[in-house]
Amino acid sequence: MKIKATRKNKSEGFYQGLFFLTASISVLAVGLITVMIFYNAWPAFREIGLWDLLSGNKWTPTASNPLFGLLPMIVGSMVITLLALVIGLPIGIATSIFLAELAKGKFAAVLRRSVEMLAAVPSVVYGFVGLTLVVPFVQRLGGTGLSILSAGIILGVMILPTMISVYEVSLRAVPSEFKEGSLALGASHWQTIGRVLIPASRSGLLTAIALSIGRAVGETMAVILVAGNIPLIPDSILDPARTLTVNIIMEMGYVEPGSLHYSALFATGAILFVFIMFINIGVQLITRKAVKK
């Protein structure tokens, strides 16, 4: 018995060490990426200035007098992401409620698999579909069709798998006693969903929104194909725009390593990194308050 206990302890110690090592590697990888981004971005922060980067409205890195203003890309990223949430959030919430409370049997399984398949579609395919279907439709409303609206529609569809899967799990995690108690007090099924299940799963909804924002802000390939990619502050959702991620991808291929332009692109990534980090921290704080309540 002692030999078996010793072997069991050694086995548990081995797996604990293995899991600790893999977790440490993940943390180390994130740390190294962070250091690399900010190390390469520092020359731009030093020579251009953080405020000039954030508030400048012109991006002309190859001109004789180069300007590195990221405000058009910041506005483009925020507006496209907000529009994607406006489009995707109601559909995602409704689908999650339907899957968790109303759909039954094979139909529910087929619908759930369809949502999972949406997550497996490559980004460039979404962009191609947007270029051939969404852009001509938006073009009828005005402009060239390569616009914020086109990008918002495509991203609104792309965030659905993340939002639906996360929020459905949250709805199913609500204790059954909540639902049973509401129904026992005479509330209808829809009243129970609206007044009990949705408020009780608020933390899960906030998590789904945060992950969807990260998905939308970080998307590149689909946005390149449908947004127009012009570094100007848009006047309407029918105007073209460029996002922070697209700005990096479009110019990193020809930029000279070590140049100020090169550092400004890393500064773009650093600003995007901080932006997403603040969103995650804010959502975590709100979620903790919701859980305490």
N, C-alpha and C positions, 0 to 999 in steps of 0.2 A: 504493500500500500504506500509506503514511504517513497519507493522508487517511482511509482506512477504519479504521486503528487509532485515529486521533483521534476519529472519530465513535463508534467502539465504546467508547472510554474515556468520552466525554461521555455516551453512553447509560447506561453502567454507573453513572457518577456521579449521573445524574439519578434512576435507580431506587433507588440506595442512599440518596440524600437523601429520596426519597419514603417508603421503608420506615422510615427513621429518624423521619420526621415522624409517621407513623401510630403507630409504637410510642411516641413521646413523648406523643402525644395520649392514648393509653390510660393511660399512667402518670400523666399530669396529671389525667385524669378520676378515677382512683382516689384520687389525693391530694386533690382538691377535695371528693370525697364524704366522705373521712375527716375533713377539716377541718370541713366543715359539720356532720357528726354530733357531733363532740366539742365544737365551739363551742356548739351549741344544748344539749348535754347538761351543759355545765359548771355552769350555775346549779343544777341538781339535785344534782350532785356536791358543790357548795359548801354549799348550804343543808340538804340532807338527809344527805349523807355517804355515801361509797361502802359502808361497812360496813352502815349501816342499810338501804341499798337492797338489798344482797345477802342480808342475814340477816332482814329484816323479813318476817313471815308474813301481813301484812294489806295488801290493796290497796283502799283506799276513797278515791279521789281527789276525789269530789264531796261528801264528808261535811263537816260543820262543822269537824271537826278531821281534815283529810285525812291519810291514811297511805299511804306509797309503798313497800311491801315487795314485792320481786320474787322472793322465795324460792319461793312456789307456782308461778310461771311457770318458774323455773329447773328445779325438780324435775320439772314436767310435761314440759318440753322434753327433759330428759335421759332420763326413763323412756320416753317415747314413742319417742325416737330409738333407745334401747337395744333396745326391743321390736321395732322395725322391723328392726334389724340381726339379731336372733335369728331372725326370720322370713325375712328376705330373703337373708341371707348363705349358708346352706346351699343354698338353691334357686339362687342366683346362681352359686356355685362349681360345683355339679353341672351346671348348664346350660352354663357356659363350657367345662368339660371335655368334655362331650358334643359341643358344636359344634366344638371344636378337634381332638378325637381320634377320635370315634366316628361322628358324623353324616356322611353322604356324599350327593352328588348333589343332586337336586331337593328332597329332604326337608330337607337342611341349609339350602338357600337359602330355603325357605319359613319354616323356624323362625327363621332370622336376620332375615328381613323382619318376622316377627311381633314379635320383640323390638324392632326399630326402630319399629314402629307403636305399641308401648306408650309409647315416649318422646314420640310425637306427640300422644297423647291429652291434652286440656286438664285442668288440675288440678281444675277445678270438676266435670268429668265423673266423675273418680275419686270426688270427694266425694259426688256424686249417687248413684253406684252403691253407695258405702258406706252412704249413708243409707237406701237402699231394700233392700239385700241383707244387708250386714254387721251393721248396727245391730239389725234384728229378730232375727238369729241370736244376737248377743251378749246381747240382752235376755232370752233364754231362760235364760241362765246367771245372771242376777240384775241388778237395777238397771234403768235406763232404756235401756240399750244405747248411749247417748251416753257413751263412756268412752275410757280410755287404750287398752284392748284393740282397740276399733274403729279408732282412729286408727293404732295400731301395725300392724294388718293392712293397712290401706290404704297406709300409707307403705312397708311391706315389699314391696308390689307395685310401688309407684312408683319405688323405688330399683333395681329389677331391670335395667332397660335400661342404666343407667350402669354397674352392677357387671359385668354380663355382657359388654358391649362392651369395657370396659377390660381385664378379666381374660382374655378370649379372645385379645386382641391380645398380651398378655404371654405366654400359653402358646405361641402361635405363634412368638413371638420367641426362645424357647429354642433354642439351636443344635441342629440335627438330630444332631450327633455325640453329644450327651448321650444321646439316646434310642437311637440305633443301638448305642452302646457298652453300654448297659444290656441291651438285647435280646441282644447278642452274648455277654454273660456268662451268659446263661441266665435272666434275669428275664422274667416274664410281662408282658403289656401293662399289666395293672392294677398290678403291682408297679412298673413303670417310671413310671406316672402318679403313684403315691403317694409313691415314694421318690426320684424324679429330677425330674420335670416340676414338681410342685407346690413343692418346696423351691427349685428354680432360678428359679421365677417369683414368689418371695415378695415382691419389691419391687413388682411389678405388682399383687399382691393387696392390699398395704397402700395403694397409690394408689387402687385401686377402693374400698376401705373408706372412705378419707378423703373421696373425692368423694361417696360415698353418704351419709356423715354430713352433709356440707354440704347435700346435696339434702334430706335428711329434716329437718334443723334449720331450713332456710329455707322449708319448705313452709307455706303459709297457708290457701289456699282450701279444700282438701280437709279440713284439720284443723278449720276453723271448722264444717263441716257435721256432723262425726261425734264430736268430742271432748267436747262439752258446754260448754266455755268458762267454767267456774266457777273463779275465782281462789282456790282452796283447795288445801292440800297433800293429795294423795290418800292413802287408806289401802290401796287395792288397785287392780289393773288394771281392775276393773269400775267404778271411780269416775270421774266426769268430771274434766277438767283443762283448764288453759289454758296455751298455750305463749307464749314471748316474742314471736314474730312475730304471733300472733293478738292478743295484748295491744295491740300497736301499731295493727294494722288496725282493731280494733273501736272504739278510742277516739280515733283521730286525726281522725276526721271531724267530731266535735263539740267538740273541745277548743279553748280560747281560745289563739291564738298569743301567745307571750311569757309565758304563765302558768307556774307551777311544775309543773302537770300536764303541760303541753306539753314542758317540759324533761325531765321524768321519762320520757316516752315516748321522747325522743331518747336518754336514758341507757340505756333498755332496748335500743335499737338498738346503742349503743356497747358494751354488755356482750356482746351477741350477736356483734358484730364481733370483739371481742377473743377470745371463746371459739372461734370458727371459725379465727381466725388462729393461735392456739396449737395447735389440732388439726393444721393444715396444717404448721406448723413441726415439731411432734413427728413427724409421719409422714415428712417429708423427712429428718429426722435418722436415724430408724430405717431408712429406705430406703437412705441412703448407707452405713450400717453393713452392711446386707444385701448391697449391691452389692460392697463391699470384701471381704466374706467369700467 
